[in-house]
Amino acid sequence: MPTTANWLDDAVFYEIYPQSFKDTNADGIGDLRGIIEKLDYVAYLGCNAIWLSPCFVSPFRDAGYDVSDYCHVAPRYGTNEDLRRLFDEAHSRGLRVILDLVPGHTSSDHPWFLASTRATENEFTDRYVWTDNVWKDVRGMGVLKGISERNGSVATNFFSHQPALNYGYAHPDPAEPWQQPVDAPGPMATRQAMKDVMAFWLALGCDGFRCDMAHSLVKEDEGEQATIEVWQDLRAFLDETYPEAILISEWGNPDHSLQGGFDMDFLLHFGPSHYNDLFRVERPFFAGEGDVSAFVCRYEESRAASDGKGLMCIPSGNHDMDRLAGHIPAELLEMCFAFLLSMPGAPFIYYGDEIGMDHVRGLHSVEGSYWRTGARTPMQWDSSLNAGFSSAPADELYIPLDPNPARPTVAAQLDDEDSLLHRVRRLIEIRRAHPALQSKGDVEFVFAEKDAYPLAYVRREVGADGEVLEGGEQVLVVLNPSATPAAFSLPEGVTPGETIYEFGSPVSVGGRTVTVPARSAGFFLVG
């Protein structure tokens, strides 16, 4: 079962892509000391947890998701002591820090992999998924072959330089003895290695892990049951040693991941979630001309299948997506955050989304980013050199800055009480102040029709048992990003009262009919 860490009840996460956040040594790459320097900003925004993208030793062919040493910070970011200090400084401000763990593959430079390529049997021979003949491929996966003295091909999990760690096969083919069962010594040694890595960083002070490609562990695992059982084993290990540690999955299938013991899963841009319908299709719902019904349908299905085992989270974006402001008009970004910060699950804000940083088009790939490069540009702090990100020459920056002279900055928005930054901060305050709006609160969609506006739902406070609290707080949320007024009928028992948040023009109620002006929204206490 997921951990019962109480701090998740009102958690609001901030994802930091370390190489693009703040550079303190003028090498053009962000570092841990830069993150420490900006912790007060994260706390001021209202976030109380940080997701830190990979910061381990790596050849950086995939921006650090190709780990070559799980237990050392990459020198470009600092040292293990710098990371320990980051944990301590964050905790002193009431912030939690989770690290990005990559359990499904390593870099081909990892010592484990180099040892596995030897022809002679050793401790790491079965650490990766190898066939027994160089001319034999791995069904359904990419392979590396002809790279070493070992006679075999090795499966890859993402790019060709990321060999897949061996957690076994759900149903090994007896005709292929290299396909090992999940409880064979090799796969069990891989599990133990991940337990050791988690224990190492938890002992140093981190609060848990976001687990990259968490669904990818056991091979040919139709239904993903064997992978679920691997994660249940890892969760049981944490429960015995670090019971407050949280696990967040990149899975995109909450009814599976939450069974595995994860505290939360994301509804993401891949898979059947219809997340993109909200923000990133040709006609997104929150740009005022799309459809929300398929997303709501899938959300309800996932919520029912997960049976209250954990949280389903909807991020503003992440390092793998186009930026929110690349698809949504600036005047509607606040509406997006009104949605993100009033839904169940812990919200995740990608660095810079809170000031409306744009997705920069036309950039070359950097460290395997390809089309994602434009979402990973340096944080825009102020109007000084390189937007306050770095004092390095501009041509030495990790990724070029947004060249738009009108690009938003934190400093300018801090000085403007009507800025997106202040509005996001206010929405976080509202979420924190109202138990019904927090992570575990119940949700009932009262209007989410196909090709129609508005979107309306009621959030309800729940008790310790996860059940709706009799007499508890209820909040009606109404969102109309379209350019025309919209109306819907309230169900019996839902009567809007005090307005606790308003965007655009006031929402009106006549009898059971709610009329929402164009590009307007409101949160109302339900009497």
Beta strands, then each sheet from edge to edge (+ up, - down):
strand 1: 13-16
strand 2: 49-52
strand 3: 56-57
strand 4: 69-73
strand 5: 96-101
strand 6: 142-144
strand 7: 154-156
strand 8: 208-211
strand 9: 246-249
strand 10: 264-266
strand 11: 311-313
strand 12: 348-350
strand 13: 442-447
strand 14: 455-460
strand 15: 474-480
strand 16: 486-489
strand 17: 496-503
strand 18: 508-510
strand 19: 513-516
strand 20: 520-526
sheet 1: 11+ 10+ 9+ 8+ 5+ 2+ 1+ 12+
sheet 2: 3+ 4-
sheet 3: 6+ 7-
sheet 4: 13+ 14- 15+ 20- 17+
sheet 5: 16+ 19- 18+
end
